[in-house]
Amino acid sequence: MGVFFWLFQLHSGAWRYLYELKKVEVHALFYCPKTKPVKPENMKPKTKAQEEIDPITYIHRYACWTAARAAQHRIKGLNIEIICNALDKINIVRFQEIKQPFQNYALVHNQLTKNLNKELKKSNLTVGFGVLAKIIAIYFKTAILTPALALKKPLKPYLKSIYPPIDSNVLKGIGMDSTKWKSMDQRAHKDVIKRMKKIDYKGIKQKGFWIFEKYFDPGAK
């Protein structure tokens, strides 16, 4: 008799356990917002940006972001959105789609900085030529130069001519630490490029201006 009573208790206890477990599952399914399933008809349709993105747009967006992050530090009113919108307006992305985008980088650089300055002024922002030059330099570094260097093949001449981003560390490395990159005008920027050519003209011809990135310190403030 004791054995039958024990089996009955075990059997009823198991059913009670399963019943309570089922209640938890039902509660989680219908009342917990994290686990309640979403009906397909209630799901929001994906935007075009979420559905697909081509490689050029992908690289362009990232290059805009890196350029903006590098240049907007401690400059009042200058933010990532404004810089990225300005880069879109000057159509800088077109240089990714051309096999030989420029023969004379100095002329291209001057035109891009001029157009970029116009767009920033529409947002009531006036920045030094050094800031404009850094935005352009970081964009090309991210979108064109770095992917080319990753192939570990000799760079084409037009890639070698791209100016490097100029900051206080680079200026110090080439012996021009008294120059402030944010307040550089166009003439001062030309002097920096001339200085680089004087220091290592052969290196620039063989590898490119990017060799002066050896002075770049990502941890510097």
Buried (B, 14 or more C-beta within 10 A) or exposed (E): EEEEEEEEEEEEEEEEEEEEEEEEEEEEEEEEEEEEEEEEEEEEEEEEEEEEEEEEEEBBBEBBBBBBEBBBEEBEEBEBEBBBBBBBBBEBBEBBEEEEBBEEBEEBBBEBBEBBBEBBEEBEBEBBBBBBBBBBBBBBBBBBBBEBBEEEEEBEEBBBBBBBBBBBBBBBBBEBEEBEBBEBEBEBBBBBBEBBBEBBEEBBEEBBBBBBBEBBEEEEE
